[in-house]
């Protein structure tokens, strides 16, 4: 079962537990409450296995496709 639990937004200091890249997915395991962080690539690869075992699946991969505002000096 996956439930929505308020968590802080992931940032550049949060790193993937598999490869060390920036994490965009936080998984909280239902059985232990342990937390795992993954980049988008590794989150997709473990999703079929871990999502059914998680109490929380915080997916922020949509941020990868957002354009940052362009700052223009006047």
C-alpha positions in Angstrom: 0.0 0.0 0.0 1.3 3.5 -0.9 0.3 6.4 1.2 0.9 10.1 0.8 3.1 11.5 3.6 4.3 15.0 3.6 8.1 15.0 3.1 10.5 17.7 2.3 11.5 18.3 -1.3 14.6 16.4 -2.4 17.5 18.7 -3.2 21.0 18.5 -4.7 22.5 17.1 -1.5 20.2 14.0 -1.7 22.1 11.3 -3.7 21.1 8.0 -5.3 22.0 5.0 -3.1 23.0 3.0 -6.2 25.2 5.5 -8.2 25.6 8.7 -6.3 23.7 10.9 -8.9 21.2 13.4 -7.6 18.2 11.6 -6.1 14.7 12.4 -7.4 12.8 9.5 -5.8 12.5 8.7 -2.0 11.2 5.3 -1.0 10.2 4.5 2.6 9.9 0.8 3.2 6.8 -0.3 5.0 8.3 -3.1 7.0 11.3 -1.2 8.5 10.6 2.5 7.8 14.0 2.5 6.1 14.6 5.2 3.5 16.1 4.7 0.1 17.0 7.4 -2.4 17.3 6.9 -6.2 18.0 8.8 -9.3 15.3 8.6 -12.0 17.1 5.8 -13.9 17.5 3.5 -10.8 14.1 4.3 -9.5 12.5 3.0 -12.7 14.6 -0.2 -12.5 13.6 -1.0 -8.9 10.0 0.3 -9.0 8.3 -3.1 -9.8 10.1 -4.7 -6.9 10.1 -1.9 -4.2 6.8 0.0 -4.8 4.6 -2.8 -3.5 6.9 -2.9 -0.4 6.8 0.8 0.3 4.7 3.0 2.6 5.8 6.0 0.6 7.0 6.6 -2.9 8.0 10.3 -3.4 8.6 10.8 -7.1 10.0 14.2 -8.1 11.3 13.1 -11.6 9.0 15.6 -13.3 11.5 18.3 -12.1 13.9 16.9 -14.6 11.8 18.2 -17.4 11.1 21.7 -16.0 12.8 24.6 -17.5 14.6 26.9 -15.1 13.7 30.6 -15.4 16.3 32.6 -17.4 17.6 35.6 -15.5 18.3 38.7 -17.6 20.5 41.6 -16.4 19.0 45.0 -17.3 
